[in-house]
Each structure stands twice: as structure tokens, then as C-alpha cells.
């Protein structure tokens, strides 16, 4: 089995190429991306549903749910018989994917708690930071994945999805810098911590893909 080095983003295309080359694993991977988008959509609706719910939040939750559906349907493009839900047997390291999201959410909330005692501001900023850090990571993975899909002649492409994610990032960045005077420094800190969590998660994805 080849070794996976996670000291740079070079490991991301290597692992993704191995996944795409295996039809069964590719369908499971697409379903895993669907799960992560679904968790994001559900988290937004659970934490941001109140009398001040904005158009941005509704659009973001809707697009995350649509992305989850897109990936779920894409799995059937790879394997027409694929009809699974989000059971671990239908995912690439499903437990690790859930833990990655939960740990990042916990990290952000811990960072913000002392700085923003007002519950409304705290909850909103937690949504902004968690989503921003995850989507910045998703952009790295999605862009590498889309290049591999293109090179392999796959009918699946992520062009529109990537554009929507870029739009989310722009909107959320404006809100973070409006509400948090230390947004630049805080975001850098959180991204550095996320990189450690992602490394552990991606190592497990790599081990799965190269077995």
C-alpha cells in the first residue's frame, strides 16, 4: 500500500484520484460529500431559525441542501443501483466525517464564547466562522476533485457548486468583519486549528482509498 503524506495539499489530489479510479469507492465518496453538505444545511436551520432569519441564511441553507442532493444523485451516476442513506457502510469513513464537523464546530464555539457573551451574536458568529472555515476547506477539496473529474472524462462536474460556495464565502466574510473587530486574526487561528483536525480526517480517507 502506498503511503499518504499529509504535510501538504499534494495528498488531496492523490487520494481523490485513487477514489475516482474505484467505482464503488467513488459512489461512497460522493455520498460522504452529500452527508457533509446535509449536516451543514441542518446545522444552519437548527441554529439560525428565528425572527431575524435573513435571506442570506435561507439561501445558504437551501443551497447546502441542494448540494447534498446533487452529490447523492451523482453517486447514482457512478453506480445506478446506489440507493443508500447515510449509514456508515454507505460512506467513506462516515464516523470520521461526522467527528470532523463536530470537532470544528466545538472549536469555533469555544474560541468565541468568552469574546461574545451576548447569545444572539455568539450564535450567529459561530455559524459564520464554522461555515467559513469548512467551506474554505471544501474549496480546496472541490477544486482538486473537479480537476480529476474533468481529466477522467466524468459527466460529473462541480463548476456551479464551486461558484455558489465562493458566493457564500464572500457574504459571510463581510458579516464576520462587520461584527468581529478581530476577525482576521481569529479566522487565521481557527484555520490553523482546522488544519490539524482535517489532517486526521484526511489520513483516514487516504487509508480507505489505498487499501
C-alpha positions as CSV (number, residue, x, y, z in Angstrom):
1,X,0.0,0.0,0.0
2,X,1.3,3.5,-0.9
3,X,1.9,5.9,2.0
4,X,-0.1,9.1,2.3
5,X,1.8,12.2,3.3
6,X,-0.4,14.9,4.7
7,X,2.1,17.7,5.2
8,X,0.8,19.5,2.1
9,X,-2.2,19.7,-0.1
10,X,-0.5,17.3,-2.6
11,X,-2.1,14.4,-0.7
12,X,-5.6,15.7,-1.6
13,X,-5.4,15.0,-5.4
14,X,-3.5,11.7,-4.8
15,X,-6.3,10.4,-2.5
16,X,-9.0,11.7,-4.7
17,X,-7.5,10.1,-7.8
18,X,-7.4,6.7,-6.0
19,X,-11.1,7.2,-5.1
20,X,-12.2,8.1,-8.6
21,X,-10.4,5.2,-10.1
22,X,-12.5,2.8,-8.0
23,X,-16.2,2.9,-9.0
24,X,-17.5,1.6,-5.7
25,X,-15.4,3.9,-3.6
26,X,-16.3,6.8,-5.8
27,X,-20.0,6.3,-5.1
28,X,-19.3,6.1,-1.4
29,X,-17.2,9.2,-1.5
30,X,-20.0,11.2,-3.3
31,X,-22.4,10.0,-0.6
32,X,-19.9,11.2,2.1
33,X,-19.8,14.7,0.5
34,X,-23.6,14.6,0.5
35,X,-23.6,13.8,4.2
36,X,-21.3,16.8,5.0
37,X,-23.4,19.2,3.0
38,X,-26.6,17.8,4.7
39,X,-25.0,18.3,8.1
40,X,-24.2,21.9,7.2
41,X,-27.7,22.6,6.0
42,X,-29.3,21.0,9.1
43,X,-26.9,22.9,11.4
44,X,-27.8,26.2,9.8
45,X,-31.5,25.6,10.2
46,X,-31.2,24.4,13.8
47,X,-29.1,27.4,15.0
48,X,-30.3,30.3,12.8
49,X,-34.1,29.8,12.7
50,X,-35.6,32.8,14.5
51,X,-37.4,36.0,13.8
52,X,-34.3,37.5,12.4
53,X,-33.5,34.8,9.8
54,X,-32.2,36.6,6.8
55,X,-32.3,36.0,3.1
56,X,-28.6,35.1,3.2
57,X,-29.2,32.3,5.8
58,X,-32.2,30.9,3.9
59,X,-30.3,30.9,0.6
60,X,-27.3,29.3,2.2
61,X,-29.3,26.5,3.9
62,X,-31.2,25.9,0.7
63,X,-28.1,25.7,-1.4
64,X,-26.4,23.4,1.1
65,X,-29.4,21.0,1.0
66,X,-29.3,21.2,-2.8
67,X,-25.6,20.3,-2.8
68,X,-26.4,17.3,-0.6
69,X,-29.0,16.2,-3.2
70,X,-26.5,16.9,-6.0
71,X,-23.9,14.6,-4.5
72,X,-26.5,11.9,-3.7
73,X,-27.7,11.9,-7.3
74,X,-24.1,11.9,-8.6
75,X,-23.5,8.7,-6.6
76,X,-26.2,7.1,-8.8
77,X,-24.4,8.4,-11.9
78,X,-21.4,6.3,-10.8
79,X,-23.5,3.3,-9.6
80,X,-27.1,3.3,-10.9
81,X,-28.1,0.9,-8.1
82,X,-26.9,3.2,-5.3
83,X,-29.9,4.0,-3.1
84,X,-28.3,4.1,0.3
85,X,-28.9,6.7,3.1
86,X,-26.1,7.9,5.4
87,X,-25.3,4.6,7.1
88,X,-21.6,4.2,7.8
89,X,-21.5,1.2,5.4
90,X,-22.6,3.7,2.6
91,X,-19.9,6.3,3.4
92,X,-16.1,6.7,3.3
93,X,-15.2,6.8,7.0
94,X,-18.6,8.2,8.0
95,X,-17.8,8.4,11.7
96,X,-14.6,10.3,10.9
97,X,-16.6,12.7,8.7
98,X,-19.1,13.4,11.5
99,X,-16.3,13.8,14.0
100,X,-14.5,16.3,11.8
101,X,-17.6,18.5,11.6
102,X,-18.4,18.2,15.3
103,X,-14.8,19.0,16.4
104,X,-14.6,22.0,14.2
105,X,-18.0,23.3,15.5
106,X,-16.8,22.8,19.1
107,X,-13.5,24.5,18.4
108,X,-15.2,27.6,17.0
109,X,-17.7,27.9,19.8
110,X,-15.0,27.6,22.5
111,X,-13.0,30.3,20.7
112,X,-15.9,32.7,20.6
113,X,-17.6,32.1,23.9
114,X,-15.6,34.4,26.1
115,X,-15.3,37.1,23.5
116,X,-19.1,37.4,22.7
117,X,-21.2,36.9,25.9
118,X,-24.4,38.0,24.0
119,X,-26.0,34.8,23.0
120,X,-27.5,36.1,19.7
121,X,-24.2,37.5,18.5
122,X,-22.3,34.4,19.7
123,X,-24.6,32.0,17.9
124,X,-24.6,34.0,14.6
125,X,-20.8,34.3,14.6
126,X,-20.4,30.6,15.4
127,X,-22.4,29.9,12.3
128,X,-20.3,32.3,10.2
129,X,-17.0,31.1,11.4
130,X,-17.8,27.4,11.3
131,X,-19.3,27.6,7.9
132,X,-16.5,29.8,6.5
133,X,-13.7,27.5,7.8
134,X,-15.4,24.4,6.4
135,X,-16.2,26.0,3.1
136,X,-12.7,27.2,2.6
137,X,-11.5,23.7,3.2
138,X,-14.2,22.4,0.8
139,X,-13.0,24.8,-1.9
140,X,-9.5,23.2,-1.7
141,X,-11.0,19.7,-2.0
142,X,-13.7,20.5,-4.5
143,X,-11.3,22.3,-6.9
144,X,-8.9,19.4,-6.8
145,X,-11.7,16.9,-7.2
146,X,-13.2,18.8,-10.2
147,X,-9.9,18.8,-12.0
148,X,-9.7,15.0,-11.6
149,X,-13.3,14.6,-12.7
150,X,-12.5,16.6,-15.8
151,X,-9.3,14.7,-16.6
152,X,-11.1,11.4,-16.2
153,X,-13.9,12.4,-18.6
154,X,-16.5,12.1,-15.9
155,X,-20.0,13.5,-16.6
156,X,-20.0,14.9,-13.0
157,X,-18.7,18.5,-12.7
158,X,-18.6,20.8,-9.7
159,X,-18.4,24.1,-11.6
160,X,-21.7,25.6,-10.5
161,X,-21.4,24.3,-6.9
162,X,-18.0,25.9,-6.5
163,X,-19.3,29.2,-7.7
164,X,-22.1,29.1,-5.1
165,X,-19.6,28.2,-2.4
166,X,-17.5,31.2,-3.4
167,X,-20.6,33.4,-3.1
168,X,-21.2,32.1,0.4
169,X,-17.7,32.9,1.5
170,X,-17.9,36.4,0.2
171,X,-21.2,37.1,2.1
172,X,-20.0,35.5,5.3
173,X,-16.7,37.3,5.3
174,X,-18.4,40.7,5.1
175,X,-20.6,39.7,8.1
176,X,-17.7,38.5,10.2
177,X,-15.6,41.6,9.6
178,X,-18.7,43.7,10.4
179,X,-19.3,42.1,13.8
180,X,-15.9,41.0,15.0
181,X,-13.0,43.6,15.2
182,X,-10.6,40.7,15.5
183,X,-12.0,38.7,12.5
184,X,-8.8,38.5,10.5
185,X,-6.7,37.2,13.4
186,X,-9.4,34.9,14.7
187,X,-10.0,33.3,11.3
188,X,-6.3,32.6,10.9
189,X,-6.2,30.9,14.3
190,X,-9.3,28.8,13.5
191,X,-8.0,27.8,10.1
192,X,-4.7,26.7,11.7
193,X,-6.6,24.5,14.2
194,X,-8.9,23.2,11.5
195,X,-5.9,22.0,9.5
196,X,-5.0,19.7,12.4
197,X,-8.5,18.3,12.5
198,X,-8.6,17.9,8.8
199,X,-5.2,16.1,8.7
200,X,-6.5,13.4,11.0
201,X,-9.7,13.1,9.0
202,X,-8.0,13.0,5.6
203,X,-5.5,10.4,6.8
204,X,-8.4,8.1,7.4
205,X,-9.8,8.8,3.9
206,X,-6.4,8.1,2.4
207,X,-6.1,4.8,4.3
208,X,-9.5,3.8,3.0
209,X,-8.8,4.8,-0.6
210,X,-5.5,2.9,-0.8
211,X,-6.5,-0.4,0.8
